Amino acid sequence: MADNIWTTTVEGIAARGRANNGAEGDYRDEEGFLCCGKCRTRKEGDITIGEKTLRVPHLCKCESEASRQREAEEKAAEFRKQCERLRKDGITDPSYLSQNFTQDDNRNARISDVCRRYVEHWPEMKADNIGILFYGGVGTGKSFLACCIANALIDKQVRASVTNFPPNPEQTSRLRRRQTGIPGQAVPI
């Protein structure tokens, strides 16, 4: 009884699929399979259920490729949407949204290199709980490089935020004494 219901259900699905599977230019080959008029590959195949063989529709080569392309486009669109959500949540100043390493003039090549390597090695940095703290005078590129790092990490779908703190003279002098230039320590700019 269950086999009969299963077979009837599959037959119904196959019949509806065959009825909606043809397109202009499609044809039947010498074995009676529906073939795509564009790519010349079969749009039907046989499956066996128990002792019964059913002809069922499937995607031809060009439809399969178009389906893969649509899936890839949908996945890329979802990736972009997720990145934009992360950017919206982590970067509140609109001027920071577009800052990235391609705009870096490398005025301090060593610091720029540290920042790029920090992003490249993010999984290890996170695992070892290593961060970067920038300090220095106004206009030295601290916010710019922080935004470059944040945007590059967001492009990898890593949650990131950019924050500026007002200068505190006591903290600044303590940081200068600890200056090492190593990620996770104070980095002068």
C-alpha positions in Angstrom: 0.0 0.0 0.0 2.8 2.5 1.0 4.8 1.6 -2.1 1.7 2.3 -4.3 1.1 5.7 -2.6 4.8 6.6 -3.1 4.8 5.5 -6.7 1.6 7.4 -7.5 2.9 10.5 -5.8 6.2 10.3 -7.8 4.3 9.7 -11.0 2.2 12.7 -10.4 5.2 14.9 -9.7 7.0 13.6 -12.8 3.9 14.2 -15.0 3.6 17.8 -13.8 7.3 18.3 -14.3 7.2 17.0 -17.8 4.2 19.1 -18.6 6.1 22.3 -17.6 9.6 21.3 -18.8 9.5 22.1 -22.4 10.6 25.4 -24.0 10.7 26.8 -27.5 13.2 24.9 -29.6 13.3 21.8 -27.4 13.0 18.4 -29.1 12.8 14.7 -28.4 15.9 12.6 -29.1 15.8 9.1 -30.7 15.1 7.5 -27.3 12.2 9.9 -26.6 13.9 12.1 -24.0 13.1 15.8 -24.0 16.3 17.7 -25.0 17.2 21.4 -24.7 17.1 23.3 -28.0 20.0 25.5 -26.8 22.6 23.2 -25.2 21.4 19.9 -26.8 21.5 18.0 -23.4 18.6 16.0 -22.0 16.0 17.6 -19.8 14.6 14.2 -18.7 16.0 11.1 -17.2 14.7 7.7 -16.1 14.5 6.6 -12.4 13.5 3.1 -11.2 11.3 2.7 -8.2 10.8 -0.9 -7.3 9.9 -2.5 -10.6 8.6 0.6 -12.2 10.7 3.0 -14.4 9.6 6.7 -14.5 10.7 9.4 -16.8 11.3 12.5 -14.7 12.4 16.1 -15.6 15.7 17.5 -14.6 17.8 20.5 -15.6 19.7 20.5 -18.8 23.3 21.7 -18.9 22.5 25.4 -19.6 19.6 25.5 -17.1 21.9 23.9 -14.5 24.6 26.5 -15.2 22.0 29.3 -15.0 20.7 27.9 -11.7 24.3 27.7 -10.3 24.9 31.3 -11.5 21.6 32.5 -9.8 22.6 30.8 -6.6 26.1 32.4 -6.7 24.5 35.8 -7.3 22.1 35.3 -4.4 24.9 34.2 -2.2 27.0 37.2 -3.2 24.1 39.6 -2.6 23.4 38.1 0.8 27.2 38.4 1.6 27.1 42.1 0.6 23.9 42.7 2.7 25.6 41.0 5.7 28.7 43.2 5.3 26.5 46.3 5.0 24.7 45.3 8.2 28.0 44.9 10.0 29.2 48.2 8.7 26.1 49.9 9.8 26.4 48.4 13.3 30.1 49.0 13.7 30.9 52.2 11.9 28.7 55.1 12.9 30.6 58.0 11.1 29.6 57.9 7.4 33.0 59.3 6.4 34.6 56.1 7.7 32.5 53.7 5.6 34.7 53.9 2.5 38.2 54.1 4.0 40.3 51.1 2.9 43.9 50.1 2.4 43.8 50.9 -1.4 43.6 54.6 -0.3 46.7 54.2 2.0 49.5 56.5 0.9 52.0 54.4 3.0 53.4 57.5 4.7 54.4 55.2 7.5 55.0 51.9 5.6 55.9 49.9 8.7 52.6 50.8 10.5 50.6 50.2 7.3 52.2 46.8 6.9 51.4 45.9 10.6 47.8 46.8 9.9 47.5 44.8 6.7 49.2 41.8 8.4 46.8 42.1 11.3 43.8 41.7 8.9 45.5 38.9 7.0 46.2 37.0 10.2 42.9 37.8 11.9 42.1 34.3 13.1 45.4 34.1 15.0 45.0 37.6 16.3 41.6 36.8 17.6 42.6 33.5 19.1 45.6 35.2 20.9 43.4 38.2 21.9 45.7 40.6 20.2 44.5 44.1 19.4 46.0 47.3 18.1 45.9 50.7 19.9 46.8 53.7 17.9 48.0 57.0 19.5 49.6 60.1 18.1 48.9 63.6 17.1 46.0 64.9 15.1 46.1 64.1 11.4 48.6 61.2 11.6 46.3 58.6 10.2 45.1 56.8 13.3 41.4 56.9 12.5 42.1 56.2 8.8 44.1 53.0 9.6 41.5 51.9 12.2 38.8 52.3 9.6 40.9 50.4 7.0 41.2 47.5 9.4 37.5 47.6 10.4 36.3 47.7 6.8 38.7 44.9 5.7 37.5 42.7 8.6 33.9 43.5 7.8 34.6 42.5 4.2 35.5 39.1 5.7 32.2 39.2 7.7 34.0 39.8 10.9 32.1 42.1 13.3 34.2 45.3 13.9 33.7 48.7 15.4 35.6 52.0 15.1 35.8 54.2 18.2 37.6 57.4 19.0 38.5 58.4 22.5 39.2 62.0 23.5 42.9 62.5 24.4 43.8 62.0 28.1 47.3 63.4 28.8 48.1 61.0 31.6 47.2 57.9 29.5 49.1 59.2 26.5 52.3 59.6 28.5 51.9 56.1 30.0 51.4 54.7 26.4 54.5 56.4 25.2 56.6 54.7 27.9 55.2 51.3 26.8 55.7 51.9 23.1 56.9 48.8 21.3 55.3 48.9 17.8 54.1 45.3 18.2 50.4 44.5 17.6 48.6 44.3 20.9 50.8 47.1 22.2 50.7 50.8 21.6 51.6 51.8 18.1 52.7 55.4 17.5 51.7 57.1 14.4 
